[in-house]
Amino acid sequence: MSYAVANLLLTVIDLYWWVVIVSVILSWLVAFDVLNTRSQAAQTIWRAVDTLTEPLLRPIRSVLPAVGGLDISPLILLLGLQFLRDVVARTLVYG
């Protein structure tokens, strides 16, 4: 794998990692009624983040039940992204 492609993949993985973090924080803000979901700006941000994260979180949620009422699927996704990042980085160094 060329350096440029591997570097691009690492950047995309890092950016997606932050999108998942933002999704978790937004869900907490909505759950604790800190974020006004009737606001047009909040709805737009929520929809964009949800559109980006839900396709990968949905299959994890279907396999993994909620633990004590907590959704740990973002944690599993973050661990998977870190694993993928390590594989790409390792390929970059040794490949």
N, CA, C and O atoms as CSV, one atom per row, in Angstrom:
chain,resi,resn,atom,element,x,y,z
A,1,MET,N,N,0.856,-1.166,0.000
A,1,MET,CA,C,0.000,0.000,0.000
A,1,MET,C,C,0.904,1.231,0.000
A,1,MET,O,O,1.857,1.310,0.775
A,2,SER,N,N,0.606,2.164,-0.853
A,2,SER,CA,C,1.458,3.343,-0.941
A,2,SER,C,C,1.277,4.225,0.292
A,2,SER,O,O,0.266,4.169,0.992
A,3,TYR,N,N,2.281,5.022,0.518
A,3,TYR,CA,C,2.279,5.908,1.682
A,3,TYR,C,C,1.097,6.866,1.646
A,3,TYR,O,O,0.447,7.083,2.669
A,4,ALA,N,N,0.811,7.439,0.490
A,4,ALA,CA,C,-0.270,8.423,0.372
A,4,ALA,C,C,-1.625,7.800,0.679
A,4,ALA,O,O,-2.441,8.400,1.379
A,5,VAL,N,N,-1.869,6.602,0.162
A,5,VAL,CA,C,-3.157,5.932,0.398
A,5,VAL,C,C,-3.299,5.571,1.871
A,5,VAL,O,O,-4.358,5.783,2.463
A,6,ALA,N,N,-2.247,5.030,2.464
A,6,ALA,CA,C,-2.299,4.659,3.875
A,6,ALA,C,C,-2.498,5.897,4.748
A,6,ALA,O,O,-3.258,5.865,5.716
A,7,ASN,N,N,-1.820,6.971,4.406
A,7,ASN,CA,C,-1.969,8.205,5.171
A,7,ASN,C,C,-3.384,8.754,5.046
A,7,ASN,O,O,-3.942,9.245,6.027
A,8,LEU,N,N,-3.967,8.679,3.864
A,8,LEU,CA,C,-5.347,9.114,3.662
A,8,LEU,C,C,-6.309,8.265,4.486
A,8,LEU,O,O,-7.222,8.799,5.117
A,9,LEU,N,N,-6.111,6.943,4.487
A,9,LEU,CA,C,-6.958,6.054,5.283
A,9,LEU,C,C,-6.853,6.363,6.774
A,9,LEU,O,O,-7.858,6.364,7.485
A,10,LEU,N,N,-5.644,6.624,7.240
A,10,LEU,CA,C,-5.457,6.977,8.649
A,10,LEU,C,C,-6.188,8.271,8.994
A,10,LEU,O,O,-6.793,8.380,10.061
A,11,THR,N,N,-6.134,9.239,8.101
A,11,THR,CA,C,-6.818,10.509,8.328
A,11,THR,C,C,-8.329,10.323,8.358
A,11,THR,O,O,-9.007,10.894,9.213
A,12,VAL,N,N,-8.861,9.531,7.437
A,12,VAL,CA,C,-10.303,9.272,7.402
A,12,VAL,C,C,-10.746,8.540,8.661
A,12,VAL,O,O,-11.788,8.864,9.230
A,13,ILE,N,N,-9.971,7.559,9.100
A,13,ILE,CA,C,-10.302,6.823,10.324
A,13,ILE,C,C,-10.291,7.768,11.522
A,13,ILE,O,O,-11.184,7.704,12.367
A,14,ASP,N,N,-9.295,8.637,11.602
A,14,ASP,CA,C,-9.217,9.602,12.708
A,14,ASP,C,C,-10.407,10.561,12.706
A,14,ASP,O,O,-10.982,10.843,13.757
A,15,LEU,N,N,-10.771,11.054,11.541
A,15,LEU,CA,C,-11.917,11.958,11.446
A,15,LEU,C,C,-13.209,11.254,11.845
A,15,LEU,O,O,-14.036,11.824,12.557
A,16,TYR,N,N,-13.382,10.021,11.389
A,16,TYR,CA,C,-14.593,9.271,11.738
A,16,TYR,C,C,-14.635,8.975,13.235
A,16,TYR,O,O,-15.708,8.955,13.839
A,17,TRP,N,N,-13.461,8.743,13.833
A,17,TRP,CA,C,-13.377,8.518,15.273
A,17,TRP,C,C,-13.964,9.720,16.007
A,17,TRP,O,O,-14.722,9.556,16.963
A,18,TRP,N,N,-13.615,10.928,15.561
A,18,TRP,CA,C,-14.134,12.143,16.185
A,18,TRP,C,C,-15.622,12.321,15.933
A,18,TRP,O,O,-16.327,12.846,16.795
A,19,VAL,N,N,-16.112,11.904,14.787
A,19,VAL,CA,C,-17.554,11.980,14.507
A,19,VAL,C,C,-18.319,11.085,15.481
A,19,VAL,O,O,-19.387,11.469,15.958
A,20,VAL,N,N,-17.791,9.904,15.781
A,20,VAL,CA,C,-18.432,9.009,16.752
A,20,VAL,C,C,-18.427,9.655,18.138
A,20,VAL,O,O,-19.423,9.575,18.856
A,21,ILE,N,N,-17.334,10.284,18.516
A,21,ILE,CA,C,-17.260,10.971,19.815
A,21,ILE,C,C,-18.309,12.086,19.876
A,21,ILE,O,O,-19.004,12.226,20.883
A,22,VAL,N,N,-18.426,12.871,18.818
A,22,VAL,CA,C,-19.430,13.942,18.767
A,22,VAL,C,C,-20.830,13.352,18.872
A,22,VAL,O,O,-21.695,13.927,19.531
A,23,SER,N,N,-21.058,12.228,18.240
A,23,SER,CA,C,-22.358,11.566,18.311
A,23,SER,C,C,-22.704,11.174,19.744
A,23,SER,O,O,-23.837,11.362,20.185
A,24,VAL,N,N,-21.743,10.638,20.461
A,24,VAL,CA,C,-21.964,10.245,21.857
A,24,VAL,C,C,-22.276,11.481,22.702
A,24,VAL,O,O,-23.213,11.469,23.500
A,25,ILE,N,N,-21.499,12.533,22.528
A,25,ILE,CA,C,-21.713,13.751,23.315
A,25,ILE,C,C,-23.077,14.365,22.997
A,25,ILE,O,O,-23.793,14.796,23.901
A,26,LEU,N,N,-23.431,14.405,21.721
A,26,LEU,CA,C,-24.751,14.932,21.350
A,26,LEU,C,C,-25.873,14.102,21.953
A,26,LEU,O,O,-26.872,14.654,22.414
A,27,SER,N,N,-25.721,12.783,21.957
A,27,SER,CA,C,-26.777,11.938,22.532
A,27,SER,C,C,-26.920,12.201,24.026
A,27,SER,O,O,-28.035,12.180,24.549
A,28,TRP,N,N,-25.813,12.448,24.724
A,28,TRP,CA,C,-25.885,12.793,26.141
A,28,TRP,C,C,-26.578,14.137,26.337
A,28,TRP,O,O,-27.419,14.283,27.224
A,29,LEU,N,N,-26.224,15.119,25.506
A,29,LEU,CA,C,-26.832,16.447,25.622
A,29,LEU,C,C,-28.334,16.395,25.362
A,29,LEU,O,O,-29.105,17.102,26.011
A,30,VAL,N,N,-28.748,15.561,24.415
A,30,VAL,CA,C,-30.175,15.408,24.137
A,30,VAL,C,C,-30.852,14.662,25.289
A,30,VAL,O,O,-31.948,15.037,25.705
A,31,ALA,N,N,-30.212,13.616,25.804
A,31,ALA,CA,C,-30.810,12.821,26.883
A,31,ALA,C,C,-30.995,13.645,28.155
A,31,ALA,O,O,-31.985,13.467,28.865
A,32,PHE,N,N,-30.061,14.537,28.448
A,32,PHE,CA,C,-30.154,15.358,29.656
A,32,PHE,C,C,-30.843,16.697,29.398
A,32,PHE,O,O,-30.830,17.588,30.247
A,33,ASP,N,N,-31.440,16.825,28.223
A,33,ASP,CA,C,-32.209,18.005,27.840
A,33,ASP,C,C,-31.394,19.291,27.928
A,33,ASP,O,O,-31.918,20.342,28.297
A,34,VAL,N,N,-30.121,19.202,27.590
A,34,VAL,CA,C,-29.256,20.374,27.522
A,34,VAL,C,C,-29.355,20.999,26.142
A,34,VAL,O,O,-29.314,22.220,25.991
A,35,LEU,N,N,-29.484,20.145,25.143
A,35,LEU,CA,C,-29.575,20.591,23.757
A,35,LEU,C,C,-31.038,20.689,23.349
A,35,LEU,O,O,-31.805,19.742,23.520
A,36,ASN,N,N,-31.412,21.830,22.815
A,36,ASN,CA,C,-32.780,22.046,22.374
A,36,ASN,C,C,-32.944,21.384,21.003
A,36,ASN,O,O,-32.440,21.889,20.000
A,37,THR,N,N,-33.641,20.271,20.970
A,37,THR,CA,C,-33.795,19.525,19.715
A,37,THR,C,C,-34.785,20.184,18.768
A,37,THR,O,O,-34.908,19.760,17.620
A,38,ARG,N,N,-35.488,21.206,19.220
A,38,ARG,CA,C,-36.401,21.929,18.339
A,38,ARG,C,C,-35.672,23.008,17.538
A,38,ARG,O,O,-36.241,23.599,16.620
A,39,SER,N,N,-34.429,23.255,17.887
A,39,SER,CA,C,-33.624,24.236,17.158
A,39,SER,C,C,-33.235,23.668,15.793
A,39,SER,O,O,-32.845,22.505,15.688
A,40,GLN,N,N,-33.341,24.481,14.763
A,40,GLN,CA,C,-33.025,24.039,13.398
A,40,GLN,C,C,-31.550,23.660,13.278
A,40,GLN,O,O,-31.216,22.667,12.631
A,41,ALA,N,N,-30.667,24.445,13.896
A,41,ALA,CA,C,-29.229,24.153,13.830
A,41,ALA,C,C,-28.917,22.829,14.524
A,41,ALA,O,O,-28.143,22.022,14.010
A,42,ALA,N,N,-29.519,22.609,15.692
A,42,ALA,CA,C,-29.290,21.368,16.434
A,42,ALA,C,C,-29.805,20.165,15.653
A,42,ALA,O,O,-29.155,19.121,15.616
A,43,GLN,N,N,-30.967,20.310,15.032
A,43,GLN,CA,C,-31.518,19.212,14.230
A,43,GLN,C,C,-30.624,18.894,13.039
A,43,GLN,O,O,-30.425,17.726,12.706
A,44,THR,N,N,-30.087,19.920,12.399
A,44,THR,CA,C,-29.218,19.706,11.243
A,44,THR,C,C,-27.944,18.972,11.649
A,44,THR,O,O,-27.526,18.027,10.980
A,45,ILE,N,N,-27.335,19.408,12.738
A,45,ILE,CA,C,-26.112,18.747,13.217
A,45,ILE,C,C,-26.420,17.318,13.638
A,45,ILE,O,O,-25.676,16.397,13.303
A,46,TRP,N,N,-27.513,17.129,14.370
A,46,TRP,CA,C,-27.892,15.786,14.831
A,46,TRP,C,C,-28.128,14.844,13.655
A,46,TRP,O,O,-27.666,13.702,13.661
A,47,ARG,N,N,-28.861,15.336,12.631
A,47,ARG,CA,C,-29.133,14.496,11.456
A,47,ARG,C,C,-27.849,14.136,10.713
A,47,ARG,O,O,-27.686,12.998,10.274
A,48,ALA,N,N,-26.945,15.089,10.572
A,48,ALA,CA,C,-25.693,14.831,9.862
A,48,ALA,C,C,-24.843,13.796,10.598
A,48,ALA,O,O,-24.325,12.860,9.990
A,49,VAL,N,N,-24.708,13.972,11.895
A,49,VAL,CA,C,-23.910,13.026,12.686
A,49,VAL,C,C,-24.571,11.657,12.711
A,49,VAL,O,O,-23.888,10.638,12.607
A,50,ASP,N,N,-25.885,11.623,12.848
A,50,ASP,CA,C,-26.617,10.361,12.861
A,50,ASP,C,C,-26.502,9.639,11.524
A,50,ASP,O,O,-26.360,8.417,11.486
A,51,THR,N,N,-26.562,10.387,10.435
A,51,THR,CA,C,-26.427,9.794,9.107
A,51,THR,C,C,-25.048,9.178,8.911
A,51,THR,O,O,-24.910,8.156,8.238
A,52,LEU,N,N,-24.034,9.793,9.494
A,52,LEU,CA,C,-22.675,9.274,9.356
A,52,LEU,C,C,-22.401,8.067,10.252
A,52,LEU,O,O,-21.663,7.164,9.860
A,53,THR,N,N,-22.982,8.041,11.438
A,53,THR,CA,C,-22.634,6.988,12.393
A,53,THR,C,C,-23.594,5.804,12.416
A,53,THR,O,O,-23.174,4.678,12.683
A,54,GLU,N,N,-24.853,6.035,12.145
A,54,GLU,CA,C,-25.853,4.976,12.297
A,54,GLU,C,C,-25.610,3.745,11.420
A,54,GLU,O,O,-25.876,2.635,11.883
A,55,PRO,N,N,-25.119,3.874,10.175
A,55,PRO,CA,C,-24.890,2.653,9.381
A,55,PRO,C,C,-23.886,1.681,10.011
A,55,PRO,O,O,-23.976,0.477,9.774
A,56,LEU,N,N,-22.945,2.171,10.798
A,56,LEU,CA,C,-22.008,1.267,11.459
A,56,LEU,C,C,-22.456,0.888,12.866
A,56,LEU,O,O,-22.083,-0.173,13.366
A,57,LEU,N,N,-23.242,1.732,13.503
A,57,LEU,CA,C,-23.700,1.420,14.856
A,57,LEU,C,C,-24.880,0.444,14.853
A,57,LEU,O,O,-25.000,-0.369,15.770
A,58,ARG,N,N,-25.743,0.508,13.852
A,58,ARG,CA,C,-26.936,-0.339,13.798
A,58,ARG,C,C,-26.592,-1.837,13.834
A,58,ARG,O,O,-27.205,-2.566,14.614
A,59,PRO,N,N,-25.637,-2.329,13.024
A,59,PRO,CA,C,-25.321,-3.768,13.103
A,59,PRO,C,C,-24.741,-4.175,14.456
A,59,PRO,O,O,-24.983,-5.288,14.924
A,60,ILE,N,N,-23.982,-3.286,15.082
A,60,ILE,CA,C,-23.428,-3.599,16.402
A,60,ILE,C,C,-24.557,-3.693,17.416
A,60,ILE,O,O,-24.564,-4.592,18.256
A,61,ARG,N,N,-25.511,-2.772,17.346
A,61,ARG,CA,C,-26.652,-2.783,18.271
A,61,ARG,C,C,-27.527,-4.022,18.087
A,61,ARG,O,O,-28.104,-4.522,19.052
A,62,SER,N,N,-27.627,-4.517,16.861
A,62,SER,CA,C,-28.468,-5.694,16.625
A,62,SER,C,C,-27.856,-6.952,17.238
A,62,SER,O,O,-28.578,-7.885,17.589
A,63,VAL,N,N,-26.542,-6.980,17.366
A,63,VAL,CA,C,-25.861,-8.142,17.936
A,63,VAL,C,C,-25.665,-7.985,19.435
A,63,VAL,O,O,-25.783,-8.952,20.187
A,64,LEU,N,N,-25.368,-6.777,19.861
A,64,LEU,CA,C,-25.005,-6.504,21.244
A,64,LEU,C,C,-26.173,-5.851,21.979
A,64,LEU,O,O,-26.624,-4.775,21.586
A,65,PRO,N,N,-26.665,-6.485,23.036
A,65,PRO,CA,C,-27.776,-5.856,23.775
A,65,PRO,C,C,-27.271,-4.687,24.625
A,65,PRO,O,O,-26.078,-4.584,24.911
A,66,ALA,N,N,-28.187,-3.819,25.021
A,66,ALA,CA,C,-27.834,-2.716,25.918
A,66,ALA,C,C,-27.465,-3.298,27.276
A,66,ALA,O,O,-28.145,-4.190,27.784
A,67,VAL,N,N,-26.401,-2.795,27.852
A,67,VAL,CA,C,-25.915,-3.296,29.135
A,67,VAL,C,C,-26.375,-2.327,30.224
A,67,VAL,O,O,-25.892,-1.197,30.300
A,68,GLY,N,N,-27.290,-2.763,31.047
A,68,GLY,CA,C,-27.787,-1.909,32.122
A,68,GLY,C,C,-28.428,-0.632,31.619
A,68,GLY,O,O,-28.363,0.399,32.287
A,69,GLY,N,N,-29.047,-0.686,30.449
A,69,GLY,CA,C,-29.675,0.495,29.876
A,69,GLY,C,C,-28.715,1.398,29.132
A,69,GLY,O,O,-29.127,2.427,28.597
A,70,LEU,N,N,-27.442,1.035,29.086
A,70,LEU,CA,C,-26.448,1.833,28.379
A,70,LEU,C,C,-26.151,1.219,27.014
A,70,LEU,O,O,-26.026,0.002,26.875
A,71,ASP,N,N,-26.045,2.062,26.042
A,71,ASP,CA,C,-25.695,1.618,24.694
A,71,ASP,C,C,-24.176,1.674,24.561
A,71,ASP,O,O,-23.591,2.757,24.519
A,72,ILE,N,N,-23.542,0.512,24.494
A,72,ILE,CA,C,-22.076,0.491,24.401
A,72,ILE,C,C,-21.596,0.285,22.965
A,72,ILE,O,O,-20.409,0.060,22.731
A,73,SER,N,N,-22.516,0.361,22.006
A,73,SER,CA,C,-22.111,0.181,20.616
A,73,SER,C,C,-21.100,1.228,20.139
A,73,SER,O,O,-20.223,0.879,19.348
A,74,PRO,N,N,-21.173,2.499,20.577
A,74,PRO,CA,C,-20.115,3.434,20.165
A,74,PRO,C,C,-18.729,3.024,20.679
A,74,PRO,O,O,-17.725,3.221,19.996
A,75,LEU,N,N,-18.685,2.460,21.874
A,75,LEU,CA,C,-17.406,1.998,22.414
A,75,LEU,C,C,-16.838,0.864,21.562
A,75,LEU,O,O,-15.644,0.846,21.265
A,76,ILE,N,N,-17.693,-0.077,21.172
A,76,ILE,CA,C,-17.265,-1.186,20.319
A,76,ILE,C,C,-16.793,-0.648,18.964
A,76,ILE,O,O,-15.786,-1.112,18.429
A,77,LEU,N,N,-17.513,0.323,18.415
A,77,LEU,CA,C,-17.112,0.925,17.138
A,77,LEU,C,C,-15.776,1.643,17.268
A,77,LEU,O,O,-14.936,1.544,16.373
A,78,LEU,N,N,-15.565,2.361,18.363
A,78,LEU,CA,C,-14.286,3.050,18.565
A,78,LEU,C,C,-13.135,2.048,18.695
A,78,LEU,O,O,-12.039,2.286,18.187
A,79,LEU,N,N,-13.384,0.945,19.368
A,79,LEU,CA,C,-12.354,-0.096,19.468
A,79,LEU,C,C,-12.045,-0.701,18.091
A,79,LEU,O,O,-10.888,-0.961,17.761
A,80,GLY,N,N,-13.091,-0.917,17.303
A,80,GLY,CA,C,-12.897,-1.426,15.950
A,80,GLY,C,C,-12.129,-0.452,15.074
A,80,GLY,O,O,-11.268,-0.857,14.293
A,81,LEU,N,N,-12.439,0.836,15.205
A,81,LEU,CA,C,-11.710,1.850,14.439
A,81,LEU,C,C,-10.247,1.906,14.853
A,81,LEU,O,O,-9.363,2.077,14.013
A,82,GLN,N,N,-9.991,1.760,16.158
A,82,GLN,CA,C,-8.598,1.762,16.624
A,82,GLN,C,C,-7.857,0.543,16.088
A,82,GLN,O,O,-6.692,0.646,15.703
A,83,PHE,N,N,-8.520,-0.608,16.059
A,83,PHE,CA,C,-7.909,-1.811,15.501
A,83,PHE,C,C,-7.593,-1.612,14.017
A,83,PHE,O,O,-6.501,-1.946,13.557
A,84,LEU,N,N,-8.561,-1.063,13.274
A,84,LEU,CA,C,-8.349,-0.807,11.848
A,84,LEU,C,C,-7.212,0.184,11.627
A,84,LEU,O,O,-6.404,0.023,10.713
A,85,ARG,N,N,-7.159,1.201,12.466
A,85,ARG,CA,C,-6.089,2.195,12.359
A,85,ARG,C,C,-4.725,1.535,12.601
A,85,ARG,O,O,-3.760,1.815,11.890
A,86,ASP,N,N,-4.655,0.668,13.596
A,86,ASP,CA,C,-3.400,-0.032,13.881
A,86,ASP,C,C,-2.977,-0.930,12.724
A,86,ASP,O,O,-1.793,-1.006,12.396
A,87,VAL,N,N,-3.947,-1.614,12.102
A,87,VAL,CA,C,-3.638,-2.475,10.963
A,87,VAL,C,C,-3.097,-1.651,9.796
A,87,VAL,O,O,-2.114,-2.038,9.163
A,88,VAL,N,N,-3.737,-0.518,9.512
A,88,VAL,CA,C,-3.273,0.331,8.412
A,88,VAL,C,C,-1.909,0.919,8.728
A,88,VAL,O,O,-1.043,0.975,7.855
A,89,ALA,N,N,-1.706,1.358,9.962
A,89,ALA,CA,C,-0.404,1.919,10.356
A,89,ALA,C,C,0.691,0.865,10.287
A,89,ALA,O,O,1.811,1.150,9.862
A,90,ARG,N,N,0.368,-0.342,10.703
A,90,ARG,CA,C,1.351,-1.432,10.677
A,90,ARG,C,C,1.722,-1.762,9.227
A,90,ARG,O,O,2.886,-2.023,8.921
A,91,THR,N,N,0.718,-1.747,8.335
A,91,THR,CA,C,0.967,-1.978,6.922
A,91,THR,C,C,1.839,-0.871,6.355
A,91,THR,O,O,2.705,-1.126,5.518
A,92,LEU,N,N,1.616,0.347,6.802
A,92,LEU,CA,C,2.414,1.475,6.346
A,92,LEU,C,C,3.863,1.335,6.761
A,92,LEU,O,O,4.768,1.644,5.986
A,93,VAL,N,N,4.087,0.871,7.976
A,93,VAL,CA,C,5.460,0.752,8.504
A,93,VAL,C,C,6.176,-0.471,7.911
A,93,VAL,O,O,7.324,-0.370,7.479
A,94,TYR,N,N,5.491,-1.629,7.892
A,94,TYR,CA,C,6.148,-2.878,7.494
A,94,TYR,C,C,5.853,-3.292,6.057
A,94,TYR,O,O,6.511,-4.188,5.529
A,95,GLY,N,N,4.874,-2.656,5.417
A,95,GLY,CA,C,4.483,-3.090,4.082
A,95,GLY,C,C,5.184,-2.338,3.071
A,95,GLY,O,O,4.980,-2.567,1.879
